[in-house]
Amino acid sequence: MTFGEKLQELRKARGWSQEELAGQIHVSRQALSKWESGGAVPDTENIIALSRLFGVTTDYLLGVTENKKRP
């Protein structure tokens, strides 16, 4: 599963629109859309923000591990 697919899955599981999630991490909806479609990758600061917001590891988001829960 790609970063974008994971991000979309996590967002939809919370019932959030792209606009709602983008507002929570202070990026544009267009940026979030590009991340989900694979057209761009967020910077480190935004990956960490997403990790904290969703309660998953950065390793999970980046595809280093399949374990999505933090220890």
C-alpha positions as CSV (number, residue, x, y, z in Angstrom):
1,M,0.0,0.0,0.0
2,T,1.4,3.4,-1.0
3,F,1.7,6.4,1.3
4,G,-1.2,8.1,-0.5
5,E,-3.4,5.0,-0.1
6,K,-2.6,4.8,3.6
7,L,-3.3,8.5,4.1
8,Q,-6.6,8.2,2.3
9,E,-7.6,5.1,4.2
10,L,-6.8,6.8,7.6
11,R,-8.7,10.0,6.6
12,K,-11.8,8.1,5.5
13,A,-11.8,5.9,8.6
14,R,-12.2,9.2,10.6
15,G,-14.9,10.4,8.3
16,W,-12.9,13.5,7.3
17,S,-13.0,15.3,4.0
18,Q,-9.7,16.3,2.4
19,E,-10.6,19.9,3.4
20,E,-11.1,18.9,7.0
21,L,-7.8,17.1,7.3
22,A,-5.9,19.8,5.4
23,G,-7.2,22.3,7.9
24,Q,-6.1,20.3,10.8
25,I,-2.5,20.2,9.6
26,H,-2.5,23.7,8.0
27,V,-2.0,22.7,4.4
28,S,-4.1,23.3,1.3
29,R,-6.7,20.8,0.2
30,Q,-4.8,20.7,-3.1
31,A,-1.6,19.6,-1.4
32,L,-3.4,16.9,0.5
33,S,-5.0,15.7,-2.8
34,K,-1.6,15.5,-4.4
35,W,-0.3,13.4,-1.5
36,E,-3.2,11.0,-1.7
37,S,-2.8,10.6,-5.5
38,G,0.9,10.1,-5.4
39,G,1.7,13.4,-7.2
40,A,3.7,14.7,-4.3
41,V,5.1,13.7,-0.9
42,P,4.7,15.8,2.2
43,D,7.8,17.2,4.0
44,T,9.1,15.7,7.2
45,E,7.2,18.1,9.4
46,N,3.9,17.2,7.8
47,I,4.6,13.4,8.0
48,I,5.2,13.8,11.7
49,A,2.0,15.8,12.1
50,L,0.0,13.2,10.2
51,S,1.6,10.4,12.3
52,R,0.6,12.2,15.6
53,L,-2.9,13.0,14.4
54,F,-3.7,9.5,13.3
55,G,-1.7,7.7,16.1
56,V,0.4,5.7,13.7
57,T,4.2,5.6,13.3
58,T,6.0,7.5,10.6
59,D,7.5,4.1,9.6
60,Y,4.0,2.8,8.8
61,L,3.1,5.9,6.8
62,L,6.3,5.7,4.8
63,G,6.0,1.9,4.2
64,V,8.9,0.8,6.3
65,T,6.7,-1.4,8.5
66,E,3.1,-2.7,8.3
67,N,2.5,-2.2,12.0
68,K,0.5,0.9,12.2
69,K,0.1,1.2,16.0
70,R,2.7,3.0,18.0
71,P,4.2,1.0,20.8
